[in-house]
Protein backbone atom coordinates (compact mmCIF):
# COMPACT_ATOMS: atom_id res chain seq x y z
CA UNK A 1 0.00 0.00 0.00
CA UNK A 2 1.20 3.43 -0.85
CA UNK A 3 2.07 5.04 2.48
CA UNK A 4 1.67 8.46 0.92
CA UNK A 5 -1.90 7.90 -0.19
CA UNK A 6 -4.95 9.40 1.50
CA UNK A 7 -6.40 5.91 2.06
CA UNK A 8 -3.35 4.86 4.05
CA UNK A 9 -3.57 8.00 6.18
CA UNK A 10 -7.25 7.40 6.93
CA UNK A 11 -6.75 3.72 7.84
CA UNK A 12 -3.68 4.46 9.98
CA UNK A 13 -5.43 7.27 11.85
CA UNK A 14 -8.52 5.13 12.43
CA UNK A 15 -6.47 2.27 13.85
CA UNK A 16 -4.59 4.60 16.20
CA UNK A 17 -7.85 6.13 17.45
CA UNK A 18 -9.44 2.70 18.04
CA UNK A 19 -6.41 1.38 19.92
CA UNK A 20 -6.09 4.47 22.12
CA UNK A 21 -9.84 4.49 22.85
CA UNK A 22 -9.71 0.81 23.81
CA UNK A 23 -6.77 1.42 26.15
CA UNK A 24 -8.50 4.39 27.79
CA UNK A 25 -11.70 2.39 28.26
CA UNK A 26 -9.75 -0.47 29.81
CA UNK A 27 -7.91 1.82 32.22
CA UNK A 28 -11.11 3.64 33.15
CA UNK A 29 -12.93 0.39 33.85
CA UNK A 30 -9.99 -0.94 35.85
CA UNK A 31 -9.92 2.16 38.04
CA UNK A 32 -13.70 2.51 38.39
CA UNK A 33 -13.89 0.55 41.64
CA UNK A 34 -11.09 2.55 43.22
CA UNK A 35 -12.62 5.84 42.08
CA UNK A 36 -15.99 4.92 43.56
CA UNK A 37 -14.33 3.87 46.82
CA UNK A 38 -12.47 7.18 47.00
CA UNK A 39 -15.63 9.16 46.30
CA UNK A 40 -17.58 7.23 48.93
CA UNK A 41 -14.89 7.70 51.58
CA UNK A 42 -14.68 11.40 50.72
CA UNK A 43 -18.45 11.81 51.08
CA UNK A 44 -18.50 9.97 54.40
CA UNK A 45 -15.59 12.01 55.75
CA UNK A 46 -17.55 15.19 54.92
CA UNK A 47 -20.61 13.88 56.75
CA UNK A 48 -18.61 12.87 59.82
CA UNK A 49 -16.83 16.23 59.82
CA UNK A 50 -20.19 18.02 59.79
CA UNK A 51 -21.28 15.84 62.72
CA UNK A 52 -18.19 16.97 64.66
CA UNK A 53 -16.78 13.46 64.94
CA UNK A 54 -13.38 14.57 63.69
CA UNK A 55 -11.71 16.99 61.32
CA UNK A 56 -11.49 16.56 57.57
CA UNK A 57 -7.69 16.39 57.82
CA UNK A 58 -7.93 13.59 60.38
CA UNK A 59 -10.22 11.54 58.16
CA UNK A 60 -7.94 12.03 55.16
CA UNK A 61 -5.03 10.59 57.13
CA UNK A 62 -7.07 7.56 58.18
CA UNK A 63 -7.48 6.08 54.72
CA UNK A 64 -10.61 4.76 53.01
CA UNK A 65 -11.08 1.56 54.98
CA UNK A 66 -10.70 3.26 58.35
CA UNK A 67 -13.19 5.98 57.33
CA UNK A 68 -15.73 3.34 56.25
CA UNK A 69 -15.22 1.47 59.53
CA UNK A 70 -15.74 4.67 61.53
CA UNK A 71 -18.94 5.38 59.65
CA UNK A 72 -20.21 1.84 60.28
CA UNK A 73 -19.64 2.43 64.00
CA UNK A 74 -21.54 5.72 64.02
CA UNK A 75 -24.49 5.29 61.63
CA UNK A 76 -27.82 4.19 63.14
CA UNK A 77 -30.23 4.48 60.23
CA UNK A 78 -30.51 6.04 56.79
CA UNK A 79 -33.52 6.57 54.57
CA UNK A 80 -35.02 8.89 51.99
CA UNK A 81 -37.97 11.22 52.52
CA UNK A 82 -40.26 13.11 50.18
CA UNK A 83 -41.06 16.81 50.22
CA UNK A 84 -44.02 16.01 52.48
CA UNK A 85 -41.59 14.67 55.07
CA UNK A 86 -42.86 11.11 54.72
CA UNK A 87 -40.36 8.30 54.64
CA UNK A 88 -39.94 6.87 51.13
CA UNK A 89 -37.48 4.02 51.59
CA UNK A 90 -34.74 2.73 53.84
CA UNK A 91 -31.18 2.99 52.58
CA UNK A 92 -28.46 0.41 53.12
CA UNK A 93 -26.26 1.69 55.93
CA UNK A 94 -23.26 1.77 53.61
CA UNK A 95 -24.99 3.83 50.91
CA UNK A 96 -24.30 7.53 50.50
CA UNK A 97 -25.30 10.11 47.89
CA UNK A 98 -22.59 11.34 45.54
CA UNK A 99 -22.58 14.95 44.26
CA UNK A 100 -23.92 13.59 40.97
CA UNK A 101 -26.94 12.09 42.74
CA UNK A 102 -27.42 15.26 44.80
CA UNK A 103 -27.52 17.22 41.54
CA UNK A 104 -30.29 14.96 40.24
CA UNK A 105 -32.29 15.42 43.43
CA UNK A 106 -31.70 19.18 43.27
CA UNK A 107 -33.52 19.19 39.93
CA UNK A 108 -36.30 17.09 41.42
CA UNK A 109 -36.69 19.48 44.37
CA UNK A 110 -37.03 22.46 42.04
CA UNK A 111 -39.18 20.67 39.47
CA UNK A 112 -39.28 21.76 35.86
CA UNK A 113 -37.91 20.29 32.66
CA UNK A 114 -34.79 18.82 34.28
CA UNK A 115 -36.67 16.90 36.97
CA UNK A 116 -36.58 13.11 36.61
CA UNK A 117 -39.28 12.35 39.19
CA UNK A 118 -40.35 13.13 42.72
CA UNK A 119 -37.67 14.28 45.14
CA UNK A 120 -36.33 11.51 47.38
CA UNK A 121 -33.76 13.16 49.62
CA UNK A 122 -31.57 11.33 52.12
CA UNK A 123 -31.52 11.52 55.91
CA UNK A 124 -28.66 10.03 57.91
CA UNK A 125 -29.18 9.48 61.65
CA UNK A 126 -26.17 8.68 63.82
CA UNK A 127 -26.19 6.67 67.02
CA UNK A 128 -25.85 9.79 69.17
CA UNK A 129 -29.03 11.18 67.60
CA UNK A 130 -27.32 13.62 65.26
CA UNK A 131 -29.22 14.03 61.98
CA UNK A 132 -27.16 14.81 58.87
CA UNK A 133 -28.67 16.07 55.60
CA UNK A 134 -27.01 17.23 52.36
CA UNK A 135 -27.33 20.45 50.36
CA UNK A 136 -26.47 21.17 46.73
CA UNK A 137 -26.45 24.24 44.52
CA UNK A 138 -24.48 26.52 42.23
CA UNK A 139 -21.60 28.74 43.25
CA UNK A 140 -19.91 31.36 41.09
CA UNK A 141 -18.01 28.98 38.80
CA UNK A 142 -19.56 25.59 39.37
CA UNK A 143 -21.49 23.32 41.73
CA UNK A 144 -21.21 23.54 45.50
CA UNK A 145 -22.48 20.96 47.98
CA UNK A 146 -22.11 19.89 51.57
CA UNK A 147 -23.71 18.55 54.74
CA UNK A 148 -25.53 20.09 57.69
CA UNK A 149 -25.69 18.19 60.99
CA UNK A 150 -28.40 18.91 63.55
CA UNK A 151 -28.35 18.21 67.27
CA UNK A 152 -30.61 15.37 68.38
CA UNK A 153 -34.28 16.24 68.09
CA UNK A 154 -33.70 19.96 67.42
CA UNK A 155 -33.20 22.49 64.64
CA UNK A 156 -29.89 23.57 66.19
CA UNK A 157 -26.94 23.18 63.86
CA UNK A 158 -24.19 21.00 65.29
CA UNK A 159 -21.79 21.50 62.40
CA UNK A 160 -21.41 21.81 58.64
CA UNK A 161 -18.99 20.90 55.89
CA UNK A 162 -19.06 22.37 52.39
CA UNK A 163 -17.20 21.53 49.19
CA UNK A 164 -17.01 22.98 45.69
CA UNK A 165 -15.76 22.18 42.22
CA UNK A 166 -14.14 25.41 41.05
CA UNK A 167 -14.67 28.40 43.35
CA UNK A 168 -11.96 31.08 43.51
CA UNK A 169 -9.05 30.21 45.78
CA UNK A 170 -8.83 32.51 48.79
CA UNK A 171 -12.35 33.82 48.21
CA UNK A 172 -15.29 31.56 47.37
CA UNK A 173 -13.17 28.50 48.13
CA UNK A 174 -13.28 29.54 51.80
CA UNK A 175 -16.61 27.72 52.12
CA UNK A 176 -14.41 24.61 52.19
CA UNK A 177 -11.00 25.86 53.26
CA UNK A 178 -11.83 28.28 56.09
CA UNK A 179 -12.54 26.45 59.39
CA UNK A 180 -13.74 29.70 60.97
CA UNK A 181 -16.45 30.11 58.33
CA UNK A 182 -17.76 26.59 58.88
CA UNK A 183 -17.52 27.00 62.67
CA UNK A 184 -19.74 30.09 62.46
CA UNK A 185 -22.70 27.79 61.72
CA UNK A 186 -22.37 25.92 65.00
CA UNK A 187 -25.20 26.52 67.51
CA UNK A 188 -27.14 28.52 64.92
CA UNK A 189 -30.77 27.58 64.28
CA UNK A 190 -32.58 26.65 61.10
CA UNK A 191 -35.90 28.50 61.20
CA UNK A 192 -38.00 25.73 59.69
CA UNK A 193 -41.48 26.93 58.82
CA UNK A 194 -40.42 30.54 58.25
CA UNK A 195 -40.01 32.33 54.93
CA UNK A 196 -36.24 32.53 55.48
CA UNK A 197 -34.87 29.37 57.03
CA UNK A 198 -31.26 30.51 57.09
CA UNK A 199 -29.34 33.54 55.85
CA UNK A 200 -25.72 34.17 54.94
CA UNK A 201 -25.83 37.92 55.46
CA UNK A 202 -23.55 40.43 53.79
CA UNK A 203 -22.42 43.40 55.88
CA UNK A 204 -23.99 42.13 59.08
CA UNK A 205 -21.29 43.73 61.26
CA UNK A 206 -21.99 41.24 64.01
CA UNK A 207 -25.72 42.07 64.17
CA UNK A 208 -26.95 38.55 63.59
CA UNK A 209 -30.10 36.61 64.38
CA UNK A 210 -30.04 32.96 65.46
CA UNK A 211 -30.47 31.87 61.84
CA UNK A 212 -27.83 34.18 60.34
CA UNK A 213 -24.07 34.19 59.80
CA UNK A 214 -21.68 36.65 58.15
CA UNK A 215 -21.02 36.24 54.43
CA UNK A 216 -17.49 35.71 53.19
CA UNK A 217 -15.83 39.04 52.44
CA UNK A 218 -14.99 39.34 48.75
CA UNK A 219 -17.01 36.25 47.80
CA UNK A 220 -20.48 37.70 47.31
CA UNK A 221 -21.60 35.39 44.51
CA UNK A 222 -20.40 32.21 46.22
CA UNK A 223 -22.03 33.31 49.49
CA UNK A 224 -25.29 33.97 47.70
CA UNK A 225 -25.09 30.62 45.94
CA UNK A 226 -24.52 28.81 49.23
CA UNK A 227 -27.38 30.76 50.80
CA UNK A 228 -29.72 29.66 48.00
CA UNK A 229 -28.56 26.04 48.26
CA UNK A 230 -29.10 25.99 52.02
CA UNK A 231 -32.59 27.46 51.80
CA UNK A 232 -33.65 25.28 48.85
CA UNK A 233 -32.65 22.06 50.57
CA UNK A 234 -33.65 22.98 54.12
CA UNK A 235 -37.04 24.03 52.79
CA UNK A 236 -37.26 20.59 51.15
CA UNK A 237 -36.60 19.03 54.56
CA UNK A 238 -38.97 21.36 56.47
CA UNK A 239 -41.89 18.95 56.63
CA UNK A 240 -39.58 16.24 57.94
CA UNK A 241 -38.02 18.37 60.66
CA UNK A 242 -41.34 19.91 61.67
CA UNK A 243 -42.80 16.42 61.99
CA UNK A 244 -45.78 17.12 59.75
CA UNK A 245 -45.65 13.83 57.87
CA UNK A 246 -47.16 10.50 58.97
CA UNK A 247 -44.71 8.14 60.62
CA UNK A 248 -45.44 4.52 59.84
CA UNK A 249 -46.42 2.36 62.84
CA UNK A 250 -45.72 5.26 65.19
CA UNK A 251 -49.05 5.22 66.93
CA UNK A 252 -49.55 1.51 67.49
CA UNK A 253 -48.55 1.55 71.11
CA UNK A 254 -49.82 2.11 74.64
CA UNK A 255 -50.19 5.53 76.19
CA UNK A 256 -49.50 4.76 79.82
CA UNK A 257 -48.99 7.89 81.85
CA UNK A 258 -46.88 9.38 79.09
CA UNK A 259 -44.53 6.49 79.66
CA UNK A 260 -43.32 3.88 77.20
CA UNK A 261 -44.52 4.23 73.65
CA UNK A 262 -43.48 0.83 72.42
CA UNK A 263 -42.28 0.61 68.86
CA UNK A 264 -40.65 4.03 68.77
CA UNK A 265 -36.98 5.01 68.50
CA UNK A 266 -36.78 8.53 69.86
CA UNK A 267 -37.03 9.95 73.35
CA UNK A 268 -39.67 12.63 73.91
CA UNK A 269 -38.04 14.27 76.88
CA UNK A 270 -41.18 15.95 78.18
CA UNK A 271 -43.02 12.66 77.83
CA UNK A 272 -40.43 10.57 79.70
CA UNK A 273 -40.87 7.70 77.31
CA UNK A 274 -39.71 6.20 74.07
CA UNK A 275 -41.34 6.39 70.68
CA UNK A 276 -39.43 3.48 69.19
CA UNK A 277 -39.79 3.35 65.42
CA UNK A 278 -41.07 6.91 65.18
CA UNK A 279 -39.59 8.69 62.17
CA UNK A 280 -40.06 12.27 63.33
CA UNK A 281 -39.13 14.28 66.40
CA UNK A 282 -41.98 15.58 68.54
CA UNK A 283 -40.36 18.47 70.36
CA UNK A 284 -41.46 18.38 74.01
CA UNK A 285 -44.41 16.27 72.90
CA UNK A 286 -46.12 19.40 71.63
CA UNK A 287 -48.28 19.26 68.56
CA UNK A 288 -49.42 16.15 66.79
CA UNK A 289 -48.19 12.59 67.11
CA UNK A 290 -48.17 12.04 63.39
CA UNK A 291 -50.70 9.52 62.20
CA UNK A 292 -53.02 10.48 65.06
CA UNK A 293 -56.20 12.46 64.74
CA UNK A 294 -55.87 14.39 67.96
CA UNK A 295 -53.45 16.72 69.74
CA UNK A 296 -51.04 15.68 72.49
CA UNK A 297 -50.52 19.15 73.90
CA UNK A 298 -47.34 19.23 76.00
CA UNK A 299 -48.33 15.83 77.41
CA UNK A 300 -50.27 17.55 80.18
CA UNK A 301 -52.62 15.26 81.90
CA UNK A 302 -51.67 11.65 82.47
CA UNK A 303 -53.31 8.61 80.91
CA UNK A 304 -53.90 7.31 84.40
CA UNK A 305 -55.61 3.96 84.47
CA UNK A 306 -55.60 3.78 80.71
CA UNK A 307 -54.24 0.34 79.88
CA UNK A 308 -55.67 -0.23 76.42
CA UNK A 309 -54.04 -0.10 73.03
CA UNK A 310 -54.63 2.98 70.82
CA UNK A 311 -54.53 1.23 67.48
CA UNK A 312 -53.06 3.71 64.97
CA UNK A 313 -54.53 6.45 67.20
CA UNK A 314 -57.66 6.47 65.09
CA UNK A 315 -60.36 8.17 67.02
CA UNK A 316 -60.36 9.39 70.60
CA UNK A 317 -59.19 7.95 73.89
CA UNK A 318 -62.64 6.70 74.81
CA UNK A 319 -62.07 2.95 74.78
CA UNK A 320 -60.20 2.75 78.07
CA UNK A 321 -60.64 -0.29 80.25
CA UNK A 322 -59.69 1.74 83.30
CA UNK A 323 -60.63 5.12 84.73
CA UNK A 324 -59.14 7.62 82.26
CA UNK A 325 -59.89 10.87 84.02
CA UNK A 326 -57.16 13.01 82.54
CA UNK A 327 -57.62 13.13 78.78
CA UNK A 328 -58.25 16.86 78.74
CA UNK A 329 -54.94 17.44 76.96
CA UNK A 330 -55.72 14.87 74.31
CA UNK A 331 -58.60 16.60 72.55
CA UNK A 332 -59.47 15.89 68.93
JOQUIFEN-V284316 format. One record per residue. RES is the residue in one small letter. NEAR is the number of other ideal C-beta (glycine too) atoms within 12 Angstrom. D_CENTER is the distance of its C-alpha to the mean C-alpha in Angstrom with 1 decimal. Layout:
RES;NEAR;D_CENTER + RES;NEAR;D_CENTER
This chain:
x;11;64.6 + x;10;65.1 + x;10;62.4 + x;9;63.1 + x;11;62.4 + x;12;59.5 + x;13;58.8 + x;14;58.5 + x;15;56.1 + x;13;53.9 + x;16;53.9 + x;18;53.3 + x;14;50.4 + x;14;48.8 + x;14;49.2 + x;14;47.6 + x;14;44.6 + x;14;44.2 + x;14;44.5 + x;14;42.1 + x;14;39.5 + x;14;40.0 + x;14;39.6 + x;14;36.4 + x;14;34.9 + x;13;36.0 + x;14;34.5 + x;15;31.2 + x;14;31.0 + x;12;32.1 + x;15;29.3 + x;14;26.5 + x;13;25.6 + x;15;25.6 + x;17;23.6 + x;19;20.8 + x;21;20.9 + x;21;20.8 + x;24;17.8 + x;27;15.9 + x;30;17.1 + x;31;16.2 + x;38;12.5 + x;44;12.5 + x;35;14.5 + x;42;12.2 + x;45;9.4 + x;40;12.3 + x;37;13.8 + x;40;10.9 + x;39;11.3 + x;30;15.0 + x;31;16.3 + x;26;18.5 + x;21;19.1 + x;32;18.5 + x;13;22.2 + x;17;22.5 + x;31;20.1 + x;20;22.1 + x;13;25.2 + x;24;24.1 + x;17;24.1 + x;25;22.0 + x;16;23.2 + x;20;22.7 + x;34;19.1 + x;28;18.5 + x;18;20.5 + x;26;18.7 + x;36;15.3 + x;19;17.3 + x;18;18.6 + x;31;15.4 + x;32;13.0 + x;24;13.8 + x;28;11.9 + x;32;9.4 + x;31;9.5 + x;33;8.9 + x;39;9.6 + x;29;11.9 + x;28;12.5 + x;24;14.5 + x;31;11.9 + x;28;13.8 + x;32;12.7 + x;26;13.8 + x;19;14.1 + x;20;13.6 + x;23;12.7 + x;16;15.1 + x;22;14.1 + x;18;15.1 + x;23;13.1 + x;33;10.6 + x;34;10.0 + x;27;12.7 + x;29;13.1 + x;18;15.5 + x;26;13.2 + x;34;10.7 + x;27;14.0 + x;23;15.0 + x;38;12.1 + x;32;12.7 + x;24;16.2 + x;28;15.4 + x;35;13.5 + x;24;16.7 + x;17;19.1 + x;10;22.5 + x;8;24.5 + x;14;21.8 + x;18;19.6 + x;18;19.9 + x;16;18.9 + x;21;16.5 + x;33;12.9 + x;29;10.9 + x;42;7.2 + x;40;5.3 + x;42;4.2 + x;40;6.0 + x;35;8.7 + x;33;11.4 + x;20;15.0 + x;21;15.5 + x;25;13.1 + x;32;10.5 + x;42;6.9 + x;43;4.5 + x;42;1.4 + x;43;4.4 + x;48;7.5 + x;43;10.8 + x;41;14.3 + x;28;18.0 + x;36;19.8 + x;26;23.5 + x;19;24.4 + x;22;21.5 + x;29;17.7 + x;42;15.3 + x;42;11.7 + x;38;9.6 + x;46;6.9 + x;45;6.8 + x;41;7.6 + x;39;9.2 + x;27;12.5 + x;25;13.2 + x;29;13.7 + x;25;13.6 + x;33;12.3 + x;27;13.7 + x;40;12.0 + x;36;12.8 + x;35;12.4 + x;43;11.1 + x;43;12.2 + x;44;13.1 + x;38;15.3 + x;35;17.7 + x;25;20.3 + x;17;23.4 + x;33;23.2 + x;24;26.5 + x;17;27.2 + x;16;27.9 + x;25;26.4 + x;35;23.1 + x;27;22.3 + x;30;22.0 + x;45;18.3 + x;34;18.2 + x;24;21.6 + x;27;22.2 + x;20;20.9 + x;15;22.3 + x;29;20.2 + x;33;16.9 + x;21;18.5 + x;28;19.3 + x;40;15.8 + x;24;16.2 + x;22;17.3 + x;34;16.6 + x;29;15.3 + x;40;13.1 + x;25;15.7 + x;32;14.0 + x;23;16.9 + x;19;18.9 + x;12;19.9 + x;22;18.4 + x;34;15.1 + x;38;15.4 + x;30;18.3 + x;39;19.3 + x;25;23.0 + x;21;25.9 + x;15;29.1 + x;18;27.7 + x;11;30.3 + x;11;28.5 + x;10;28.5 + x;22;24.9 + x;19;23.2 + x;20;20.4 + x;28;17.9 + x;28;19.7 + x;34;20.3 + x;27;23.0 + x;29;22.7 + x;38;23.9 + x;20;27.7 + x;19;28.9 + x;33;25.6 + x;21;25.5 + x;27;24.2 + x;41;21.3 + x;37;20.4 + x;25;20.6 + x;34;18.5 + x;46;15.7 + x;35;16.3 + x;28;16.1 + x;39;12.9 + x;40;11.2 + x;29;12.9 + x;33;12.5 + x;40;8.7 + x;41;8.7 + x;31;11.6 + x;38;10.1 + x;41;7.8 + x;32;11.1 + x;28;12.8 + x;41;10.2 + x;37;10.4 + x;27;14.0 + x;38;14.7 + x;27;16.8 + x;28;16.2 + x;27;18.4 + x;38;17.4 + x;24;19.6 + x;23;22.4 + x;36;21.3 + x;35;24.7 + x;25;27.1 + x;33;28.2 + x;28;30.9 + x;44;30.9 + x;27;33.3 + x;21;33.7 + x;34;30.0 + x;24;29.9 + x;20;28.2 + x;38;26.1 + x;22;26.3 + x;26;23.6 + x;33;20.7 + x;29;18.3 + x;32;17.6 + x;24;20.3 + x;34;21.3 + x;22;23.2 + x;21;25.7 + x;36;26.4 + x;18;27.1 + x;31;25.9 + x;24;23.2 + x;41;21.3 + x;20;20.7 + x;22;18.6 + x;37;17.2 + x;39;13.7 + x;40;13.5 + x;41;14.6 + x;40;18.1 + x;29;18.8 + x;21;22.4 + x;35;23.0 + x;21;23.5 + x;23;23.2 + x;27;22.8 + x;41;22.1 + x;34;20.4 + x;33;22.8 + x;33;25.7 + x;20;28.2 + x;25;29.1 + x;25;27.8 + x;41;27.4 + x;23;28.2 + x;20;27.5 + x;32;28.9 + x;20;32.4 + x;24;35.1 + x;26;35.2 + x;35;35.5 + x;20;38.7 + x;18;40.7 + x;28;38.1 + x;19;37.8 + x;20;36.9 + x;22;33.8 + x;34;31.8 + x;18;31.0 + x;20;27.8 + x;31;28.9 + x;17;30.9 + x;16;33.6 + x;20;34.8 + x;39;35.6 + x;16;39.2 + x;18;39.7 + x;23;40.1 + x;15;42.7 + x;20;43.2 + x;13;43.9 + x;26;40.7 + x;15;41.9 + x;21;38.8 + x;30;36.6 + x;19;37.0 + x;24;33.3 + x;33;32.2 + x;17;33.7 + x;17;32.7
